[in-house]
Amino acid sequence: QVQLVESGGGLVQAGGSLRLSCAASGRSFSGYAMGWFRQAPGKEREFVAGISRGGVVTNYADNVKGRFTISRDNTKNTVYLQMNRLKSEDTAVYYCAASTGTPYGSRNSRDYDYWGQGTQVTVSS
């Protein structure tokens, strides 16, 4: 089992940047594909970015591609989400998630077994 703790959220002006971190406890972090999801008020949780176990393969939602970058450091049991050129529509609670069953960062939230508690990102326009 793995526990995930997100950090790095906050309030930022439109056009600014934030870097989210997700620290995982437990062993075998490199055995999990990881993903970032977000949920805005009144909306369903949506996929943001995913990364493979080894960190080589990444994928992104179309609305963040070119602005967000997902990465991981398996020596530190941490996955990151660098968010640049933030927009007001990026405002949401951001969650990291770990998948034991898929080698890549799936876009489907049902493929993930463990979730963090979330961190709030608010972008002011």
Solvent accessible surface area in square Angstrom, and as a share of the most:
residue,aa,sasa,rsa
1,Q,176,0.78
2,V,7,0.04
3,Q,127,0.57
4,L,10,0.05
5,V,86,0.50
6,E,8,0.03
7,S,58,0.38
8,G,38,0.36
9,G,29,0.28
10,G,30,0.29
11,L,133,0.66
12,V,24,0.14
13,Q,139,0.62
14,A,53,0.41
15,G,53,0.51
16,G,22,0.21
17,S,57,0.37
18,L,35,0.17
19,R,132,0.48
20,L,0,0.00
21,S,26,0.17
22,C,0,0.00
23,A,51,0.40
24,A,10,0.08
25,S,53,0.34
26,G,42,0.40
27,R,218,0.80
28,S,80,0.52
29,F,6,0.02
30,S,61,0.39
31,G,35,0.34
32,Y,21,0.08
33,A,0,0.00
34,M,0,0.00
35,G,0,0.00
36,W,0,0.00
37,F,2,0.01
38,R,10,0.04
39,Q,63,0.28
40,A,23,0.18
41,P,119,0.75
42,G,92,0.88
43,K,140,0.60
44,E,152,0.68
45,R,90,0.33
46,E,71,0.32
47,F,21,0.09
48,V,1,0.00
49,A,0,0.00
50,G,0,0.00
51,I,3,0.01
52,S,7,0.05
53,R,85,0.31
54,G,59,0.57
55,G,25,0.24
56,V,134,0.77
57,V,65,0.37
58,T,55,0.32
59,N,34,0.18
60,Y,31,0.12
61,A,13,0.10
62,D,118,0.61
63,N,79,0.40
64,V,0,0.00
65,K,115,0.49
66,G,61,0.59
67,R,17,0.06
68,F,5,0.02
69,T,73,0.42
70,I,5,0.02
71,S,47,0.30
72,R,29,0.11
73,D,42,0.22
74,N,49,0.25
75,T,128,0.75
76,K,135,0.57
77,N,42,0.22
78,T,14,0.08
79,V,0,0.00
80,Y,31,0.12
81,L,0,0.00
82,Q,57,0.26
83,M,0,0.00
84,N,58,0.30
85,R,139,0.51
86,L,2,0.01
87,K,89,0.38
88,S,51,0.33
89,E,118,0.53
90,D,0,0.00
91,T,36,0.21
92,A,2,0.01
93,V,42,0.24
94,Y,0,0.00
95,Y,34,0.13
96,C,0,0.00
97,A,0,0.00
98,A,0,0.00
99,S,0,0.00
100,T,64,0.37
101,G,63,0.61
102,T,33,0.19
103,P,62,0.39
104,Y,118,0.45
105,G,2,0.02
106,S,23,0.15
107,R,126,0.46
108,N,75,0.39
109,S,45,0.29
110,R,219,0.80
111,D,51,0.26
112,Y,14,0.05
113,D,74,0.39
114,Y,55,0.21
115,W,78,0.27
116,G,10,0.09
117,Q,114,0.51
118,G,12,0.12
119,T,19,0.11
120,Q,88,0.39
121,V,0,0.00
122,T,47,0.27
123,V,7,0.04
124,S,44,0.28
125,S,131,0.84
